[in-house]
Amino acid sequence: MYIEELKFSLWADFIEREYLENEFRELINEGIINGATSNPAIFKSAILSSPAYKEHIQALEGKSAKEKYEALAMYDISKAADILMPLYEANDDGYVSIEVDPFLCDSPRATVEEGKRLYATIDRKNVMIKVPATRSGYTAMAELVAAGIPVNATLIFSKEQALSCAKAFEEGVKRYGSKVDTVISVFVSRVDRALDAELAKNGLPVALSGIYNSANIYNKVNEMKVLGCRVLFASTGVKDDSLPAHYYVENLLAYNSVNTAPIETIKAFHQNGLKRKALPISNEIIQEHFDKIAAIGIDFDEVLDTLVTDGLEAFKEAFKDILEAL
């Protein structure tokens, strides 16, 4: 744990081969991170820009593009899982996530098959299978957890999505008959980027909608008390230079939660962030903020729906770019 008394974990939202052999180990040894996450956009950046993959790609000649991608990604995830294994064995998280093919998001059966195959092939207990929070995804999440596979539910913006994930995890744990670790990844900063320009024009406070939306989800998910399930705050790097780099980590610090962030954000929080609990925030304060947003004619639910659609398309585009390049 990054903060033991809060059961608060800090995970690195980054994977790249040379980094795994160097800085990743250092951050773990220094007790700064105790897990990691990946997604198609992260692997796109790593595979297409780092020379560390050149030799491995050449060795995969003759394979299909997806076979090449999976070989590269699973090698990195296996390496990360091995480095993190001592933490996992000490019951200090030690998880790393790999996402299923985002083009399978409308097929629960295909998502489950791929999730099970990735988990079995990597063959590390401290791997989480990442599944987008779509209607088909909820079905797949329940099936994977029922098979004892840890799941990272991703691309979550709304309370409805989060509670659907929690219900899927609850069903899966009930069928499995024992605890399975799961996280509900709530995207934060993208909400503010979608709203802040309009809020500022209307004299409303900015850089709060993502925090209040996430705080509301944290409250509601915790009320369900699903065995093994935690809220994970994602998309916590800042894009607004007027905000401190550690802004979203500091302001979402909560008991029994995870924050996954870019490396520079993690370093900024470790060096400068306040290490005090920021959540829960009262439902009254949260509601007052969103009432003000509604009063200026913004349909917040519609904004969130658009963010989900755009986020899924971005993952698909990144995945497509990797396959085309390979």
C-alpha positions in Angstrom: 0.0 0.0 0.0 1.2 3.5 -0.7 -0.7 4.6 2.5 -1.2 1.6 4.7 -3.7 3.2 7.2 -6.0 4.2 4.3 -5.5 0.9 2.3 -4.7 3.3 -0.5 -2.8 1.9 -3.5 -1.0 3.9 -6.2 -0.5 2.1 -9.6 1.5 3.2 -12.6 -0.6 3.7 -15.7 2.2 2.9 -18.0 4.0 -0.1 -19.6 7.1 -0.1 -21.7 9.8 -2.7 -21.9 12.9 -0.7 -20.9 10.9 1.0 -18.2 10.0 -2.3 -16.7 13.6 -3.3 -16.3 14.6 0.0 -14.7 12.4 2.7 -13.3 9.5 0.3 -12.7 11.6 -1.7 -10.3 12.9 1.4 -8.6 9.3 2.8 -7.9 8.3 -0.6 -6.4 11.4 -0.9 -4.3 10.9 2.6 -3.0 7.3 1.8 -2.0 5.8 4.4 -4.4 3.7 2.0 -6.5 2.2 -1.4 -5.9 0.5 -2.2 -9.2 0.3 -1.2 -12.9 -2.3 -0.8 -15.6 -2.2 -0.8 -19.4 -4.5 -0.1 -22.3 -4.3 -0.1 -26.1 -3.2 3.5 -26.2 -0.3 2.8 -23.8 0.8 -0.2 -25.8 0.5 1.8 -29.1 2.8 4.4 -27.7 5.3 1.8 -26.4 5.4 -0.6 -29.3 5.4 2.0 -32.1 7.9 4.4 -30.5 10.3 2.4 -28.4 13.3 0.6 -30.1 13.1 -2.0 -27.3 10.5 -3.9 -29.4 12.4 -4.0 -32.7 14.2 -7.3 -32.3 11.1 -9.1 -30.8 8.9 -7.8 -33.7 11.5 -9.2 -36.2 11.4 -12.6 -34.5 7.6 -12.7 -35.0 7.8 -12.4 -38.8 5.1 -14.6 -40.4 2.6 -14.1 -37.6 -0.7 -12.2 -38.0 -0.8 -8.6 -36.8 -2.9 -9.6 -33.7 -0.6 -12.5 -32.9 2.3 -10.1 -33.0 0.6 -7.6 -30.7 -0.4 -10.3 -28.2 3.1 -11.7 -28.1 4.6 -8.3 -27.4 1.9 -7.3 -24.9 1.8 -10.6 -23.1 5.6 -10.6 -22.8 5.5 -7.2 -21.1 2.5 -8.1 -18.9 4.2 -11.3 -17.8 7.4 -9.4 -17.0 5.5 -6.8 -15.0 3.6 -9.5 -13.2 6.8 -11.3 -12.2 8.3 -8.1 -10.9 5.1 -7.4 -8.9 4.7 -10.9 -7.6 6.4 -10.4 -4.3 3.8 -7.7 -3.5 1.0 -9.9 -4.6 2.3 -12.7 -2.4 2.5 -10.3 0.5 -1.2 -9.3 0.0 -0.2 -5.9 -1.2 -2.0 -5.8 -4.6 0.8 -6.4 -7.1 -1.6 -6.5 -10.0 -1.1 -5.6 -13.6 -3.9 -5.3 -16.1 -4.2 -6.2 -19.8 -7.2 -5.2 -21.9 -9.2 -7.5 -24.2 -9.5 -6.5 -27.8 -11.8 -3.4 -27.8 -13.4 -4.6 -31.0 -15.0 -7.4 -29.1 -17.0 -5.0 -26.9 -20.4 -6.0 -28.3 -19.8 -9.7 -27.9 -19.9 -11.1 -24.3 -18.9 -14.6 -25.5 -15.9 -13.4 -27.5 -14.8 -11.1 -24.6 -15.0 -14.0 -22.1 -13.1 -16.4 -24.5 -10.4 -13.9 -25.1 -10.2 -12.9 -21.4 -9.8 -16.5 -20.3 -7.3 -17.2 -23.1 -5.1 -14.2 -22.1 -5.3 -15.1 -18.4 -4.4 -18.8 -19.1 -1.6 -17.9 -21.5 0.1 -15.3 -19.3 -0.5 -17.7 -16.4 0.1 -15.3 -13.5 -2.4 -15.0 -10.6 -1.7 -11.3 -10.3 -3.0 -10.3 -13.8 -6.3 -8.5 -14.1 -8.3 -8.8 -17.3 -9.5 -5.4 -18.4 -13.1 -5.2 -19.8 -14.9 -2.0 -21.0 -18.0 -1.2 -19.1 -20.6 -1.8 -21.8 -23.8 -3.9 -21.7 -22.0 -6.9 -23.2 -19.0 -6.1 -20.9 -21.1 -6.6 -17.7 -22.1 -10.1 -18.8 -18.5 -10.9 -19.6 -17.3 -9.5 -16.2 -19.6 -11.8 -14.3 -18.5 -14.8 -16.3 -14.8 -14.0 -15.8 -15.1 -13.5 -12.1 -17.2 -16.6 -11.8 -14.2 -18.4 -13.2 -12.0 -16.9 -10.5 -10.3 -14.3 -12.8 -9.6 -10.9 -11.4 -11.2 -8.1 -13.5 -10.5 -4.4 -14.1 -13.7 -2.8 -15.3 -12.7 0.1 -17.4 -14.0 3.2 -19.3 -16.4 4.1 -16.5 -17.9 7.6 -16.4 -21.4 7.2 -14.9 -22.8 5.9 -11.7 -25.1 3.6 -13.7 -22.0 2.0 -15.4 -20.2 1.6 -12.0 -23.2 0.0 -10.3 -23.7 -2.4 -13.2 -20.1 -3.5 -12.9 -20.5 -3.9 -9.1 -23.6 -6.1 -9.7 -21.7 -8.2 -12.2 -18.8 -8.7 -9.8 -21.3 -9.5 -7.0 -22.9 -12.2 -9.2 -19.5 -13.6 -10.2 -18.2 -13.8 -6.7 -21.4 -15.6 -5.6 -21.0 -18.1 -8.4 -17.3 -18.6 -7.7 -17.9 -19.0 -4.0 -14.9 -17.0 -2.8 -13.3 -13.6 -3.0 -12.0 -12.4 -6.4 -10.2 -9.1 -6.6 -11.8 -6.5 -8.9 -11.6 -2.8 -9.6 -14.0 -0.3 -11.1 -12.0 2.2 -13.1 -13.6 5.6 -13.0 -12.3 8.1 -15.5 -11.8 11.6 -14.0 -10.0 14.3 -15.9 -11.8 13.7 -19.2 -15.1 14.9 -17.5 -13.5 18.3 -16.7 -12.0 18.6 -20.1 -15.4 18.2 -21.6 -17.2 20.7 -19.3 -14.8 23.3 -18.0 -14.8 25.8 -20.9 -18.6 26.1 -20.7 -18.6 26.2 -16.9 -16.1 29.0 -16.9 -18.1 31.0 -19.4 -21.1 30.8 -17.0 -19.1 31.7 -13.9 -19.2 28.2 -12.4 -16.2 26.5 -10.6 -14.0 24.4 -12.9 -11.9 21.2 -12.3 -14.5 19.9 -9.9 -17.0 17.9 -12.0 -14.7 15.0 -12.5 -13.9 14.8 -8.8 -17.5 15.1 -7.7 -18.7 12.6 -10.2 -16.0 10.2 -9.1 -16.8 10.9 -5.4 -20.4 10.1 -6.0 -19.5 6.8 -7.7 -17.2 6.0 -4.8 -20.0 6.5 -2.3 -22.5 4.4 -4.2 -20.1 1.5 -5.0 -19.0 1.3 -1.4 -22.6 1.1 -0.2 -22.9 -2.2 -2.1 -20.0 -3.8 -0.2 -19.1 -6.2 -2.9 -16.4 -8.7 -1.7 -13.0 -7.9 -3.2 -14.2 -4.8 -5.2 -12.6 -1.4 -5.0 -13.0 1.9 -6.9 -10.0 2.8 -9.0 -9.6 6.4 -10.1 -8.1 6.6 -13.6 -7.4 9.3 -16.2 -5.9 11.3 -13.3 -3.2 13.2 -15.2 -3.9 16.9 -15.6 -4.2 18.6 -18.9 -4.6 22.1 -17.5 -1.3 23.7 -16.7 -3.0 25.9 -14.0 -3.5 22.7 -11.9 -0.8 21.0 -9.9 0.3 17.8 -11.6 -0.9 15.8 -8.6 -4.3 17.5 -8.4 -6.6 14.5 -9.1 -4.6 12.1 -7.0 -4.6 14.4 -4.0 -8.3 15.3 -4.3 -9.5 11.7 -4.7 -7.4 10.1 -1.9 -9.8 7.7 -0.3 -9.9 4.7 2.0 -9.7 1.3 0.3 -9.2 2.8 -3.2 -6.7 2.8 -6.0 -5.4 5.6 -8.2 -3.6 4.7 -11.4 -1.7 7.6 -12.9 1.1 8.6 -15.3 4.6 8.3 -13.9 5.1 12.1 -13.7 1.8 12.5 -11.9 2.9 9.8 -9.4 6.2 11.5 -8.8 4.5 14.9 -8.3 2.1 13.4 -5.7 4.8 11.5 -3.9 6.9 14.7 -3.6 4.3 17.4 -3.1 0.8 16.0 -2.5 -1.1 16.1 0.7 -1.3 12.6 2.1 -4.7 13.0 3.8 -8.1 11.5 3.1 -10.2 13.7 0.7 -13.2 11.4 0.3 -16.0 10.8 1.0 -17.6 14.1 -0.1 -21.2 14.5 1.1 -24.0 13.8 -1.3 -25.4 17.2 -0.7 -22.3 19.0 -1.9 -22.1 16.8 -4.9 -25.7 17.3 -5.8 -25.5 21.1 -5.4 -22.7 21.2 -8.0 -24.6 19.1 -10.6 -27.8 21.2 -10.0 -25.8 24.3 -11.0 -24.6 22.5 -14.2 -28.2 21.5 -15.0 -29.4 25.0 -14.4 -27.2 26.4 -17.3 -28.7 23.8 -19.7 -26.0 21.1 -19.7 -27.3 17.5 -19.8 -24.6 15.8 -17.7 -25.8 12.3 -18.5 -25.5 13.1 -22.2 -21.9 14.4 -21.7 -21.0 11.1 -20.0 -22.5 9.0 -22.7 -20.5 10.9 -25.3 -17.3 10.4 -23.2 -17.9 6.6 -23.1 -18.5 6.4 -26.8 -15.4 8.6 -27.6 -13.3 6.6 -25.2 -14.2 3.3 -26.7 -13.5 4.6 -30.2 -10.1 5.9 -29.0 -9.2 2.5 -27.7 -10.3 0.9 -31.0 -8.4 3.4 -33.0 -5.2 2.8 -31.0 -5.6 -1.0 -31.3 -6.2 -0.6 -35.1 -3.1 1.6 -35.4 -1.0 -1.1 -33.7 -2.3 -3.8 -35.9 -1.7 -1.8 -39.1 1.8 -1.0 -38.1 2.6 -4.6 -37.3 
